[in-house]
Each structure stands twice: as C-alpha cells, then as structure tokens.
C-alpha cells in the first residue's frame, strides 16, 4: 500500500526526508487557505496520504490514530465554528464519506 501511495504522491519521500511534520505539510500545501473547499482536492488527498504514510511507519498500525492526527491538526487551525462546518461538509461530500 505504501508503494502505491509513494507512486501517486512522490513528494512524500522528500517531505519525510526533510523531517516535515503533518502540520508542516498541511501549511506547505496551504490547505488552510482553501477552507471547506480543501476536502477532496488533490492537495487534501496528498496530505491525508502523508498522514497515513507516517502512521504506517509505526508498528503495529493503528487506523484510529490516523483520524486522531488529522483531527488534531485541523482543530489547531480552525475555530470551533469553522471545524464544525468542515466536519459537516465532510459528512456530505462524496469524496470524504
């Protein structure tokens, strides 16, 4: 699975080599600027793939930790209202169901 992700998002190797955290990559991709429209974009997909990639480096893999990491980064970058809108949008967006 990791090889497939690395083929689709080769920049992940560079991010990891340069010690980029998931927060760093979120900022690098300027996802905050996109607001709710970030969901389902290529940059969103790349960021989620990077979070997953890093979590898969851990043994054993804890799938719930991926969601926790994503939530923590978003919580630190959105107001309560903005995060609530983002979650509501994610629940209805075809690409994030």
N, CA, C and O atoms as a GROMACS GRO file, in nm:
protein
  388
    1UNK      N    1   0.082  -0.119   0.000
    1UNK     CA    2   0.000   0.000   0.000
    1UNK      C    3   0.087   0.126   0.000
    1UNK      O    4   0.055   0.225  -0.067
    2UNK      N    5   0.197   0.123   0.076
    2UNK     CA    6   0.284   0.239   0.080
    2UNK      C    7   0.344   0.269  -0.057
    2UNK      O    8   0.356   0.385  -0.096
    3UNK      N    9   0.382   0.164  -0.129
    3UNK     CA   10   0.441   0.185  -0.261
    3UNK      C   11   0.343   0.255  -0.354
    3UNK      O   12   0.382   0.343  -0.432
    4UNK      N   13   0.217   0.217  -0.348
    4UNK     CA   14   0.116   0.281  -0.431
    4UNK      C   15   0.104   0.429  -0.396
    4UNK      O   16   0.097   0.514  -0.485
    5UNK      N   17   0.103   0.459  -0.266
    5UNK     CA   18   0.095   0.599  -0.223
    5UNK      C   19   0.217   0.677  -0.269
    5UNK      O   20   0.206   0.791  -0.314
    6UNK      N   21   0.335   0.616  -0.258
    6UNK     CA   22   0.457   0.684  -0.298
    6UNK      C   23   0.460   0.709  -0.448
    6UNK      O   24   0.516   0.810  -0.493
    7UNK      N   25   0.402   0.620  -0.525
    7UNK     CA   26   0.394   0.642  -0.670
    7UNK      C   27   0.298   0.756  -0.701
    7UNK      O   28   0.325   0.838  -0.789
    8UNK      N   29   0.186   0.761  -0.630
    8UNK     CA   30   0.087   0.864  -0.656
    8UNK      C   31   0.132   1.000  -0.602
    8UNK      O   32   0.103   1.104  -0.663
    9UNK      N   33   0.202   1.000  -0.490
    9UNK     CA   34   0.247   1.125  -0.426
    9UNK      C   35   0.397   1.115  -0.396
    9UNK      O   36   0.435   1.100  -0.280
   10UNK      N   37   0.481   1.123  -0.499
   10UNK     CA   38   0.625   1.104  -0.478
   10UNK      C   39   0.688   1.209  -0.386
   10UNK      O   40   0.795   1.187  -0.330
   11UNK      N   41   0.621   1.324  -0.370
   11UNK     CA   42   0.676   1.428  -0.283
   11UNK      C   43   0.680   1.384  -0.137
   11UNK      O   44   0.750   1.446  -0.056
   12UNK      N   45   0.608   1.278  -0.102
   12UNK     CA   46   0.608   1.230   0.037
   12UNK      C   47   0.747   1.188   0.082
   12UNK      O   48   0.784   1.209   0.197
   13UNK      N   49   0.824   1.128  -0.008
   13UNK     CA   50   0.961   1.088   0.027
   13UNK      C   51   1.043   1.209   0.067
   13UNK      O   52   1.118   1.206   0.164
   14UNK      N   53   1.029   1.316  -0.010
   14UNK     CA   54   1.103   1.440   0.017
   14UNK      C   55   1.058   1.500   0.150
   14UNK      O   56   1.141   1.542   0.231
   15UNK      N   57   0.927   1.504   0.173
   15UNK     CA   58   0.877   1.559   0.299
   15UNK      C   59   0.933   1.482   0.417
   15UNK      O   60   0.980   1.541   0.514
   16UNK      N   61   0.929   1.350   0.407
   16UNK     CA   62   0.978   1.266   0.517
   16UNK      C   63   1.128   1.285   0.537
   16UNK      O   64   1.176   1.298   0.649
   17UNK      N   65   1.202   1.285   0.426
   17UNK     CA   66   1.348   1.303   0.433
   17UNK      C   67   1.383   1.436   0.499
   17UNK      O   68   1.480   1.445   0.574
   18UNK      N   69   1.303   1.539   0.471
   18UNK     CA   70   1.327   1.672   0.528
   18UNK      C   71   1.264   1.689   0.666
   18UNK      O   72   1.267   1.799   0.722
   19UNK      N   73   1.208   1.581   0.720
   19UNK     CA   74   1.153   1.586   0.855
   19UNK      C   75   1.026   1.667   0.870
   19UNK      O   76   0.997   1.720   0.977
   20UNK      N   77   0.949   1.678   0.762
   20UNK     CA   78   0.825   1.756   0.766
   20UNK      C   79   0.720   1.683   0.849
   20UNK      O   80   0.692   1.565   0.828
   21UNK      N   81   0.662   1.755   0.944
   21UNK     CA   82   0.552   1.700   1.023
   21UNK      C   83   0.424   1.711   0.941
   21UNK      O   84   0.422   1.775   0.836
   22UNK      N   85   0.319   1.647   0.988
   22UNK     CA   86   0.191   1.658   0.917
   22UNK      C   87   0.141   1.802   0.920
   22UNK      O   88   0.078   1.847   0.825
   23UNK      N   89   0.170   1.874   1.027
   23UNK     CA   90   0.133   2.015   1.033
   23UNK      C   91   0.212   2.098   0.933
   23UNK      O   92   0.157   2.188   0.869
   24UNK      N   93   0.341   2.068   0.920
   24UNK     CA   94   0.425   2.138   0.822
   24UNK      C   95   0.370   2.120   0.681
   24UNK      O   96   0.360   2.216   0.604
   25UNK      N   97   0.334   1.997   0.648
   25UNK     CA   98   0.285   1.968   0.513
   25UNK      C   99   0.148   2.031   0.491
   25UNK      O  100   0.120   2.080   0.382
   26UNK      N  101   0.064   2.031   0.593
   26UNK     CA  102  -0.066   2.098   0.585
   26UNK      C  103  -0.045   2.245   0.547
   26UNK      O  104  -0.112   2.298   0.459
   27UNK      N  105   0.049   2.310   0.617
   27UNK     CA  106   0.079   2.450   0.588
   27UNK      C  107   0.144   2.467   0.452
   27UNK      O  108   0.111   2.561   0.378
   28UNK      N  109   0.235   2.378   0.417
   28UNK     CA  110   0.304   2.384   0.288
   28UNK      C  111   0.204   2.378   0.172
   28UNK      O  112   0.219   2.448   0.072
   29UNK      N  113   0.102   2.293   0.187
   29UNK     CA  114   0.000   2.278   0.082
   29UNK      C  115  -0.105   2.388   0.085
   29UNK      O  116  -0.194   2.394   0.001
   30UNK      N  117  -0.093   2.477   0.185
   30UNK     CA  118  -0.185   2.591   0.200
   30UNK      C  119  -0.331   2.546   0.210
   30UNK      O  120  -0.421   2.610   0.156
   31UNK      N  121  -0.353   2.436   0.279
   31UNK     CA  122  -0.489   2.384   0.294
   31UNK      C  123  -0.577   2.480   0.373
   31UNK      O  124  -0.697   2.490   0.347
   32UNK      N  125  -0.518   2.551   0.469
   32UNK     CA  126  -0.595   2.647   0.549
   32UNK      C  127  -0.662   2.751   0.460
   32UNK      O  128  -0.775   2.792   0.485
   33UNK      N  129  -0.591   2.794   0.356
   33UNK     CA  130  -0.644   2.897   0.266
   33UNK      C  131  -0.766   2.848   0.189
   33UNK      O  132  -0.847   2.929   0.143
   34UNK      N  133  -0.779   2.718   0.174
   34UNK     CA  134  -0.889   2.662   0.095
   34UNK      C  135  -1.015   2.642   0.177
   34UNK      O  136  -1.123   2.622   0.121
   35UNK      N  137  -1.003   2.647   0.309
   35UNK     CA  138  -1.120   2.629   0.395
   35UNK      C  139  -1.190   2.497   0.367
   35UNK      O  140  -1.125   2.394   0.345
   36UNK      N  141  -1.322   2.501   0.368
   36UNK     CA  142  -1.400   2.379   0.347
   36UNK      C  143  -1.381   2.320   0.208
   36UNK      O  144  -1.404   2.201   0.187
   37UNK      N  145  -1.340   2.403   0.113
   37UNK     CA  146  -1.321   2.356  -0.024
   37UNK      C  147  -1.199   2.265  -0.038
   37UNK      O  148  -1.177   2.206  -0.144
   38UNK      N  149  -1.118   2.254   0.068
   38UNK     CA  150  -0.999   2.169   0.059
   38UNK      C  151  -1.035   2.022   0.050
   38UNK      O  152  -0.959   1.943  -0.006
   39UNK      N  153  -1.150   1.984   0.103
   39UNK     CA  154  -1.190   1.844   0.105
   39UNK      C  155  -1.203   1.789  -0.036
   39UNK      O  156  -1.271   1.848  -0.121
   40UNK      N  157  -1.138   1.678  -0.060
   40UNK     CA  158  -1.148   1.614  -0.191
   40UNK      C  159  -1.055   1.670  -0.297
   40UNK      O  160  -1.055   1.622  -0.410
   41UNK      N  161  -0.976   1.773  -0.261
   41UNK     CA  162  -0.881   1.826  -0.359
   41UNK      C  163  -0.758   1.736  -0.364
   41UNK      O  164  -0.736   1.652  -0.276
   42UNK      N  165  -0.679   1.754  -0.467
   42UNK     CA  166  -0.555   1.676  -0.480
   42UNK      C  167  -0.462   1.703  -0.362
   42UNK      O  168  -0.396   1.612  -0.312
   43UNK      N  169  -0.457   1.829  -0.317
   43UNK     CA  170  -0.372   1.861  -0.202
   43UNK      C  171  -0.423   1.794  -0.074
   43UNK      O  172  -0.343   1.744   0.005
   44UNK      N  173  -0.554   1.792  -0.054
   44UNK     CA  174  -0.612   1.723   0.062
   44UNK      C  175  -0.575   1.575   0.057
   44UNK      O  176  -0.532   1.517   0.157
   45UNK      N  177  -0.594   1.515  -0.060
   45UNK     CA  178  -0.563   1.373  -0.076
   45UNK      C  179  -0.415   1.345  -0.047
   45UNK      O  180  -0.380   1.245   0.015
   46UNK      N  181  -0.327   1.435  -0.094
   46UNK     CA  182  -0.184   1.419  -0.070
   46UNK      C  183  -0.153   1.429   0.079
   46UNK      O  184  -0.072   1.353   0.131
   47UNK      N  185  -0.218   1.523   0.147
   47UNK     CA  186  -0.194   1.540   0.290
   47UNK      C  187  -0.241   1.418   0.369
   47UNK      O  188  -0.169   1.368   0.455
   48UNK      N  189  -0.361   1.371   0.340
   48UNK     CA  190  -0.413   1.252   0.409
   48UNK      C  191  -0.324   1.132   0.380
   48UNK      O  192  -0.299   1.049   0.468
   49UNK      N  193  -0.277   1.121   0.257
   49UNK     CA  194  -0.186   1.011   0.222
   49UNK      C  195  -0.056   1.021   0.303
   49UNK      O  196  -0.002   0.919   0.346
   50UNK      N  197  -0.007   1.143   0.325
   50UNK     CA  198   0.115   1.161   0.404
   50UNK      C  199   0.092   1.124   0.550
   50UNK      O  200   0.175   1.056   0.612
   51UNK      N  201  -0.021   1.167   0.606
   51UNK     CA  202  -0.055   1.128   0.744
   51UNK      C  203  -0.057   0.976   0.754
   51UNK      O  204   0.001   0.918   0.846
   52UNK      N  205  -0.125   0.913   0.660
   52UNK     CA  206  -0.136   0.767   0.659
   52UNK      C  207   0.001   0.702   0.643
   52UNK      O  208   0.033   0.605   0.712
   53UNK      N  209   0.080   0.755   0.552
   53UNK     CA  210   0.216   0.704   0.528
   53UNK      C  211   0.299   0.707   0.656
   53UNK      O  212   0.364   0.608   0.689
   54UNK      N  213   0.297   0.819   0.727
   54UNK     CA  214   0.374   0.830   0.850
   54UNK      C  215   0.322   0.734   0.957
   54UNK      O  216   0.401   0.672   1.029
   55UNK      N  217   0.191   0.723   0.968
   55UNK     CA  218   0.134   0.634   1.069
   55UNK      C  219   0.164   0.488   1.037
   55UNK      O  220   0.179   0.406   1.128
   56UNK      N  221   0.174   0.455   0.909
   56UNK     CA  222   0.206   0.317   0.871
   56UNK      C  223   0.350   0.280   0.903
   56UNK      O  224   0.385   0.162   0.903
   57UNK      N  225   0.434   0.380   0.930
   57UNK     CA  226   0.572   0.352   0.968
   57UNK      C  227   0.579   0.293   1.109
   57UNK      O  228   0.677   0.228   1.146
   58UNK      N  229   0.474   0.317   1.186
   58UNK     CA  230   0.469   0.267   1.323
   58UNK      C  231   0.420   0.123   1.323
   58UNK      O  232   0.345   0.081   1.235
   59UNK      N  233   0.464   0.049   1.420
   59UNK     CA  234   0.420  -0.090   1.433
   59UNK      C  235   0.361  -0.110   1.570
   59UNK      O  236   0.426  -0.069   1.666
   60UNK      N  237   0.248  -0.166   1.590
   60UNK     CA  238   0.152  -0.200   1.485
   60UNK      C  239   0.078  -0.076   1.437
   60UNK      O  240   0.075   0.026   1.506
   61UNK      N  241   0.020  -0.086   1.320
   61UNK     CA  242  -0.054   0.025   1.261
   61UNK      C  243  -0.186   0.041   1.334
   61UNK      O  244  -0.261  -0.055   1.350
   62UNK      N  245  -0.214   0.162   1.379
   62UNK     CA  246  -0.339   0.193   1.448
   62UNK      C  247  -0.420   0.287   1.360
   62UNK      O  248  -0.391   0.407   1.354
   63UNK      N  249  -0.520   0.234   1.292
   63UNK     CA  250  -0.600   0.314   1.199
   63UNK      C  251  -0.669   0.431   1.268
   63UNK      O  252  -0.687   0.536   1.207
   64UNK      N  253  -0.708   0.414   1.394
   64UNK     CA  254  -0.775   0.525   1.463
   64UNK      C  255  -0.679   0.640   1.487
   64UNK      O  256  -0.722   0.755   1.500
   65UNK      N  257  -0.551   0.611   1.494
   65UNK     CA  258  -0.452   0.716   1.514
   65UNK      C  259  -0.446   0.810   1.394
   65UNK      O  260  -0.420   0.929   1.410
   66UNK      N  261  -0.470   0.759   1.275
   66UNK     CA  262  -0.470   0.843   1.155
   66UNK      C  263  -0.578   0.950   1.168
   66UNK      O  264  -0.552   1.067   1.143
   67UNK      N  265  -0.698   0.909   1.206
   67UNK     CA  266  -0.808   1.005   1.224
   67UNK      C  267  -0.776   1.104   1.335
   67UNK      O  268  -0.809   1.222   1.324
   68UNK      N  269  -0.713   1.057   1.441
   68UNK     CA  270  -0.678   1.145   1.553
   68UNK      C  271  -0.578   1.250   1.510
   68UNK      O  272  -0.591   1.367   1.547
   69UNK      N  273  -0.478   1.212   1.432
   69UNK     CA  274  -0.377   1.306   1.384
   69UNK      C  275  -0.442   1.411   1.294
   69UNK      O  276  -0.416   1.530   1.309
   70UNK      N  277  -0.527   1.367   1.202
   70UNK     CA  278  -0.595   1.460   1.112
   70UNK      C  279  -0.680   1.558   1.193
   70UNK      O  280  -0.674   1.679   1.170
   71UNK      N  281  -0.757   1.506   1.287
   71UNK     CA  282  -0.843   1.592   1.370
   71UNK      C  283  -0.759   1.693   1.450
   71UNK      O  284  -0.796   1.810   1.458
   72UNK      N  285  -0.649   1.649   1.507
   72UNK     CA  286  -0.566   1.738   1.589
   72UNK      C  287  -0.511   1.853   1.506
   72UNK      O  288  -0.512   1.968   1.551
   73UNK      N  289  -0.462   1.824   1.387
   73UNK     CA  290  -0.408   1.930   1.302
   73UNK      C  291  -0.519   2.028   1.264
   73UNK      O  292  -0.499   2.149   1.270
   74UNK      N  293  -0.635   1.977   1.225
   74UNK     CA  294  -0.746   2.065   1.186
   74UNK      C  295  -0.795   2.147   1.305
   74UNK      O  296  -0.825   2.266   1.290
   75UNK      N  297  -0.803   2.086   1.422
   75UNK     CA  298  -0.850   2.154   1.543
   75UNK      C  299  -0.760   2.272   1.577
   75UNK      O  300  -0.806   2.375   1.627
   76UNK      N  301  -0.630   2.257   1.552
   76UNK     CA  302  -0.535   2.364   1.582
   76UNK      C  303  -0.534   2.475   1.478
   76UNK      O  304  -0.469   2.577   1.499
   77UNK      N  305  -0.604   2.456   1.368
   77UNK     CA  306  -0.601   2.555   1.261
   77UNK      C  307  -0.736   2.617   1.230
   77UNK      O  308  -0.743   2.715   1.156
   78UNK      N  309  -0.842   2.563   1.284
   78UNK     CA  310  -0.977   2.615   1.261
   78UNK      C  311  -1.040   2.656   1.393
   78UNK      O  312  -1.011   2.599   1.498
   79UNK      N  313  -1.126   2.756   1.386
   79UNK     CA  314  -1.208   2.790   1.503
   79UNK      C  315  -1.306   2.676   1.527
   79UNK      O  316  -1.321   2.589   1.441
   80UNK      N  317  -1.372   2.677   1.641
   80UNK     CA  318  -1.472   2.573   1.670
   80UNK      C  319  -1.580   2.572   1.563
   80UNK      O  320  -1.622   2.466   1.517
   81UNK      N  321  -1.625   2.692   1.525
   81UNK     CA  322  -1.730   2.702   1.424
   81UNK      C  323  -1.680   2.654   1.288
   81UNK      O  324  -1.750   2.583   1.216
   82UNK      N  325  -1.559   2.694   1.253
   82UNK     CA  326  -1.502   2.652   1.126
   82UNK      C  327  -1.482   2.502   1.119
   82UNK      O  328  -1.507   2.439   1.016
   83UNK      N  329  -1.437   2.443   1.230
   83UNK     CA  330  -1.417   2.299   1.234
   83UNK      C  331  -1.551   2.226   1.224
   83UNK      O  332  -1.562   2.123   1.157
   84UNK      N  333  -1.653   2.280   1.290
   84UNK     CA  334  -1.787   2.219   1.282
   84UNK      C  335  -1.839   2.222   1.139
   84UNK      O  336  -1.897   2.125   1.092
   85UNK      N  337  -1.818   2.335   1.069
   85UNK     CA  338  -1.861   2.345   0.929
   85UNK      C  339  -1.784   2.246   0.842
   85UNK      O  340  -1.840   2.183   0.753
   86UNK      N  341  -1.654   2.234   0.868
   86UNK     CA  342  -1.571   2.143   0.791
   86UNK      C  343  -1.617   1.998   0.809
   86UNK      O  344  -1.627   1.923   0.712
   87UNK      N  345  -1.645   1.960   0.932
   87UNK     CA  346  -1.693   1.824   0.959
   87UNK      C  347  -1.828   1.801   0.893
   87UNK      O  348  -1.852   1.695   0.835
   88UNK      N  349  -1.917   1.900   0.900
   88UNK     CA  350  -2.049   1.887   0.835
   88UNK      C  351  -2.033   1.871   0.685
   88UNK      O  352  -2.102   1.790   0.623
   89UNK      N  353  -1.943   1.948   0.626
   89UNK     CA  354  -1.917   1.937   0.483
   89UNK      C  355  -1.859   1.800   0.450
   89UNK      O  356  -1.898   1.738   0.350
   90UNK      N  357  -1.767   1.752   0.532
   90UNK     CA  358  -1.705   1.622   0.507
   90UNK      C  359  -1.807   1.509   0.512
   90UNK      O  360  -1.795   1.410   0.438
   91UNK      N  361  -1.906   1.522   0.597
   91UNK     CA  362  -2.009   1.418   0.608
   91UNK      C  363  -2.095   1.408   0.483
   91UNK      O  364  -2.150   1.302   0.453
   92UNK      N  365  -2.107   1.518   0.409
   92UNK     CA  366  -2.194   1.518   0.292
   92UNK      C  367  -2.117   1.514   0.160
   92UNK      O  368  -2.174   1.483   0.056
   93UNK      N  369  -1.988   1.546   0.163
   93UNK     CA  370  -1.908   1.546   0.040
   93UNK      C  371  -1.885   1.403  -0.008
   93UNK      O  372  -1.847   1.316   0.070
   94UNK      N  373  -1.908   1.380  -0.133
   94UNK     CA  374  -1.894   1.246  -0.191
   94UNK      C  375  -1.752   1.192  -0.174
   94UNK      O  376  -1.734   1.071  -0.155
   95UNK      N  377  -1.652   1.279  -0.181
   95UNK     CA  378  -1.513   1.234  -0.176
   95UNK      C  379  -1.464   1.202  -0.035
   95UNK      O  380  -1.356   1.144  -0.020
   96UNK      N  381  -1.539   1.239   0.068
   96UNK     CA  382  -1.492   1.218   0.205
   96UNK      C  383  -1.585   1.132   0.288
   96UNK      O  384  -1.564   1.118   0.409
   97UNK      N  385  -1.686   1.073   0.228
   97UNK     CA  386  -1.780   0.989   0.304
   97UNK      C  387  -1.714   0.864   0.351
   97UNK      O  388  -1.777   0.781   0.417
   0.00000   0.00000   0.00000
